[in-house]
Amino acid sequence: MQLRNDSSRYGWLSVSLHWVMLALLVAVYASMELREFYPKGSATREAMKTWHYVLGLCVLALATGRLAIHFAGPVPAISPAPPKWQAQGAKLMKVVLYVFMLGMPVLGWLLLSAKGTPIPFFGLQLPALLTENKDLAETVKEVHETGATIGYILVGLHAAAALYHHYLVRDDTLRRMLPKRHAR
């Protein structure tokens, strides 16, 4: 499999980043959802929150890299070509997913900043983006939590569309993003 995208399929770099991003998003969500199983103030619950922050910032970094790679090379064409409305819908969904992958970590960073909470990142402490403001923190928290709920829907729609194209339309939408199997 080639490193970069070509006109017919995504390259190794794009494919790898796509699936690493999925694993990362699962870990971000899991760290927040699973913390509920531990008592407030417990070391495990606090560790899960810290991992949520760190992994969320990893999403920001990876999404930024993915966006740069997206603009650096061609986007493989779907074969057979979908109707124009589906192609436009796919482009819109891609934009919305990137806004989500970039916006949610920034909202999280803003939330921690407004709460006056340190922003951990693999042993470093990142600078606050805002001064402490508890009222603003509450507003940002509501937006962040609403965004998280919307994220479940976006990822679900993205996966459902890929499966629809693969099993019902039978085009190469999904195959373009799967690791290429080598013939023996």
C-alpha positions in Angstrom: 0.0 0.0 0.0 1.4 3.4 -0.9 2.0 6.0 1.7 0.0 8.8 0.1 -3.5 8.9 -1.4 -3.9 8.5 -5.1 -7.0 8.9 -7.3 -8.4 5.5 -6.5 -7.7 4.8 -2.8 -6.5 6.3 0.4 -2.8 5.8 1.2 -1.4 4.0 4.2 -1.0 7.3 6.2 -4.6 8.4 5.7 -6.0 4.9 6.4 -3.9 4.5 9.6 -4.8 7.9 10.9 -8.5 7.3 10.3 -8.5 4.0 12.3 -6.2 5.4 15.0 -8.6 8.3 15.4 -11.5 5.9 15.8 -9.6 4.1 18.6 -8.7 7.4 20.2 -12.3 8.6 20.1 -13.5 5.4 21.7 -10.8 5.8 24.5 -11.9 9.5 25.0 -15.5 8.5 25.4 -14.7 5.4 27.5 -12.6 7.3 29.9 -15.4 9.7 30.7 -18.2 7.1 30.7 -16.4 4.5 32.8 -15.4 7.0 35.5 -19.0 6.9 36.7 -18.3 3.4 38.1 -15.8 4.8 40.6 -16.5 6.9 43.7 -16.1 10.6 43.4 -12.6 11.7 44.6 -11.2 8.2 44.1 -7.8 7.8 42.5 -9.2 5.7 39.7 -11.9 8.2 38.9 -9.4 11.1 38.9 -7.1 9.1 36.6 -9.9 8.5 34.2 -10.7 12.2 34.0 -7.0 13.0 33.5 -6.8 10.4 30.6 -9.9 12.0 29.1 -8.2 15.4 29.1 -4.9 14.0 27.7 -6.6 11.8 25.0 -8.9 14.7 24.0 -5.8 16.8 23.3 -4.4 13.9 21.3 -7.6 14.1 19.2 -6.9 17.8 18.6 -3.3 17.0 17.5 -4.3 14.0 15.3 -7.2 15.8 13.7 -5.0 18.8 12.8 -2.5 16.4 11.2 -5.3 14.6 9.3 -6.6 17.9 8.0 -3.1 18.8 6.8 -2.8 15.5 5.0 -6.3 15.8 3.5 -5.3 19.1 1.9 -1.9 17.9 0.8 -3.1 15.1 -1.5 -6.0 13.9 -3.7 -9.2 12.5 -2.3 -9.9 9.2 -4.0 -13.0 9.0 -6.2 -15.8 6.7 -5.3 -16.5 4.1 -7.9 -19.2 4.0 -9.2 -19.7 7.7 -8.6 -22.6 8.5 -6.2 -25.4 10.9 -7.0 -24.5 14.5 -6.6 -26.6 14.9 -3.5 -24.8 12.0 -1.8 -21.4 13.4 -2.7 -22.4 16.8 -1.3 -23.8 15.2 1.9 -20.5 13.3 2.3 -18.5 16.5 2.0 -20.8 18.2 4.5 -20.4 15.3 7.0 -16.6 15.4 6.6 -16.6 19.1 7.5 -18.9 18.5 10.5 -16.7 15.6 11.7 -13.6 17.8 11.5 -15.4 20.6 13.3 -16.3 18.1 16.0 -12.7 16.6 16.2 -11.1 20.0 16.4 -13.9 21.8 18.4 -14.5 19.4 21.2 -10.9 19.3 22.5 -10.7 23.1 22.3 -14.0 23.3 24.2 -12.5 20.9 26.8 -9.3 23.0 27.1 -11.5 26.2 27.5 -13.6 24.4 30.1 -10.5 23.4 32.2 -9.1 26.9 31.8 -12.4 28.6 32.9 -12.6 26.2 35.9 -9.0 27.0 36.9 -8.0 23.3 36.5 -4.6 22.4 35.2 -4.4 21.2 31.6 -2.3 18.0 31.7 -0.6 16.6 28.6 1.8 13.7 29.1 3.5 15.2 32.1 3.3 18.8 30.9 0.9 21.4 32.0 -0.5 23.4 29.1 -1.3 27.1 29.5 -4.9 28.2 30.2 -6.7 29.7 27.3 -8.9 31.8 29.6 -8.8 33.3 33.1 -10.8 31.5 35.7 -14.5 32.2 35.4 -16.9 29.7 37.0 -20.0 31.0 35.2 -18.3 30.7 31.8 -17.1 27.2 32.9 -20.7 26.1 33.4 -21.7 27.4 30.0 -18.8 25.8 28.2 -19.4 22.5 30.1 -23.0 22.4 28.8 -21.8 23.0 25.3 -19.1 20.4 25.6 -21.5 17.8 27.0 -24.0 18.5 24.2 -21.2 18.2 21.7 -20.3 14.9 23.1 -23.8 13.6 22.7 -23.9 14.9 19.1 -20.5 13.1 18.6 -22.1 9.8 19.2 -24.7 10.6 16.5 -22.1 11.8 14.0 -19.8 8.8 14.4 -22.8 6.5 14.2 -24.1 8.2 11.0 -20.6 8.0 9.5 -20.3 4.3 10.2 -23.9 3.6 9.0 -23.2 5.5 5.8 -20.1 3.5 5.1 -21.9 0.2 5.8 -24.8 1.3 3.6 -22.4 2.0 0.7 -20.6 -1.2 1.2 -23.5 -3.6 1.6 -26.4 -2.0 -0.2 -24.9 0.3 -2.8 -21.9 -1.9 -3.2 -19.5 0.9 -4.2 -15.9 1.2 -2.9 -16.6 3.9 -0.3 -15.6 1.7 2.6 -12.9 -0.4 0.8 -11.0 2.8 0.0 -10.5 3.3 3.7 -9.7 -0.3 4.7 -6.1 -1.5 4.8 -5.2 -3.1 1.5 -4.8 -6.9 1.6 -1.8 -8.2 -0.2 -2.3 -11.1 -2.6 -0.2 -14.2 -1.7 
